[in-house]
Amino acid sequence: MPVLPCRPNTFLYHNELYQFLSHCQQNCAADSSQIVSISLEVESVDPLVVLQEIAQPNQLSFYFENKSNQQAIAAIDAVAQLQTCGVKRFSQAQKFVSSCLDKIIKVGTSNEVSTGPHFFCSFSFFNETSQIDYPFPAATIFLPRWQISRCGDRCILVANFLIDNETNLSKLYQDWCQKIRTINLLKFQSNSTNNYNSISRSQHIKNIKNFKQSITSSLKLIESNYFQKIVLAHPLDVSVDRPFDLFQSLENLRNIHPGCYIFAISNGKGQNFIGASPERLISINNQQLSTDALAGSAPRGKTLAEDTKLANCLLSSEKERYEHCVVLDFITQCLYQLGIVPQVLSPRLRQLSNIQHLWTPIQATLPTNVHPLEIVAALHPTPAVAGVSRDVACTKIQDYERFERGLYAAPLGWLDDQGNCEFIVGIRSALIDRDRARLYAGAGIVAGSNPDREIAEIQLKLQALLKALV
Ligand SMILES: C=C(O[C@@H]1C=C(C(=O)O)C=C[C@H]1O)C(=O)O
């Protein structure tokens, strides 16, 4: 991938960008194209506000925020995309990314994490989606036309231009100038209002009897050693008398769940998958890999004393620790098999606004020959969202669950051209389709699980999400 060593800012003043694009176009062979990727530092803006202002409903888009790291990134529209399905979807995604990178001319030399082209990915839980009209493919990977990221106070705009012999460069150049003007006007705007007043009354899942039977049946299979753990989920369908307000709902999610990853993915056809997940699948920053074992849950207490008691019970519960340990063991073994030596940090609590989890962070230094998507492919689904043994649990999940998991509990995230990435597990999530929303939540079932308590845990997870939707 060639890199043009120049300061991108000079383009703004000297029209050099146009000349440079024109030079790239002249060098294009008759039937080939190139992608010029330009990174430019802009004044600090909220990427969510940019998404709201610029993204059109008929465009793919992706929003991802990690408030505790002060990082957010929005990707709007696609210059290249792959939609696929099947067992090879991760390796196909990897090939697609490298074929795009072969075409990219990167402008600017800075290798900071938020500069340069990023690829945005959503994979479904299973290799295929079985519901015929499910609105997201089993794998979508795209290189956005526009990408705006914020890291602390710094903001980087990345534009990816697809150039071939037919491209109208004047239009492209005008579009670039227009976007910079629009973004500059957004610098003082933020969506910092809370509005929880639409469907916030609590709603409960239906067909609880069937679901309880699935848990009871799973417990019998656990007793007979058919599997050791299964994660069963349930949807909650809600509707309102007007379309859901996506941006206000995201604003609510970021305020209610400041410690979670906030995400929103648009399929470009009017449906969005959004959520606030506490669970990272992997992140890689300069060859340093971080991942989490997150499993085992308790509610938060209403008083400090009650909260401490619940936390202590969680930390000392044999059942919760077992449920957690199978996740930790799976992740560490998986990493070893990839030639990665994990360093397991001390176990701790991940305390969210409504619920707390057992959490063990895991770190490793990556060998250079392992691609981020190989790690995603090997880890997904972990026993935090599937079970042990994995294949048996996945087959039983398909037997018990009468709904399409789709992007629920699936790997969602981005990777860049430097080997950095961030993938989360798409739990605490909802599929928004105009005036309808389907919310998802699940719980791990192991020996000793109490069906009523598992159902209460799922209700708790659903209510926290429901509260944010307006
Ligand atoms: C499956 C979900 O969450 C998972 C299940 C947990 C549990 O059962 O203790 C905890 C965290 C997640 O790994 C979900 O929220 O939908």
The ligand as an SDF file (V2000), in Angstrom:
LIG
                    3D

 16 16  0  0  0  0  0  0  0  0999 V2000
  -25.6240  -13.4670   27.0620 C   0  0  0  0  0  0  0  0  0  0  0  0
  -25.5570  -12.3010   27.6980 C   0  0  0  0  0  0  0  0  0  0  0  0
  -24.6270  -11.9910   28.6170 O   0  0  0  0  0  0  0  0  0  0  0  0
  -23.6260  -12.9270   28.9690 C   0  0  0  0  0  0  0  0  0  0  0  0
  -24.0440  -13.7820   30.0730 C   0  0  0  0  0  0  0  0  0  0  0  0
  -23.6910  -13.5280   31.3820 C   0  0  0  0  0  0  0  0  0  0  0  0
  -24.2070  -14.3890   32.5030 C   0  0  0  0  0  0  0  0  0  0  0  0
  -25.0220  -15.2640   32.2540 O   0  0  0  0  0  0  0  0  0  0  0  0
  -23.7820  -14.2000   33.6440 O   0  0  0  0  0  0  0  0  0  0  0  0
  -22.8510  -12.4430   31.6690 C   0  0  0  0  0  0  0  0  0  0  0  0
  -22.2990  -11.7100   30.7080 C   0  0  0  0  0  0  0  0  0  0  0  0
  -22.3710  -12.1270   29.2950 C   0  0  0  0  0  0  0  0  0  0  0  0
  -21.2940  -12.9380   29.0300 O   0  0  0  0  0  0  0  0  0  0  0  0
  -26.5290  -11.2080   27.4300 C   0  0  0  0  0  0  0  0  0  0  0  0
  -26.4480  -10.1670   28.0800 O   0  0  0  0  0  0  0  0  0  0  0  0
  -27.3910  -11.3640   26.5470 O   0  0  0  0  0  0  0  0  0  0  0  0
  1  2  2  0
  2  3  1  0
  2 14  1  0
  3  4  1  0
  4  5  1  0
  4 12  1  0
  5  6  2  0
  6  7  1  0
  6 10  1  0
  7  8  2  0
  7  9  1  0
 10 11  2  0
 11 12  1  0
 12 13  1  0
 14 15  2  0
 14 16  1  0
M  END
$$$$
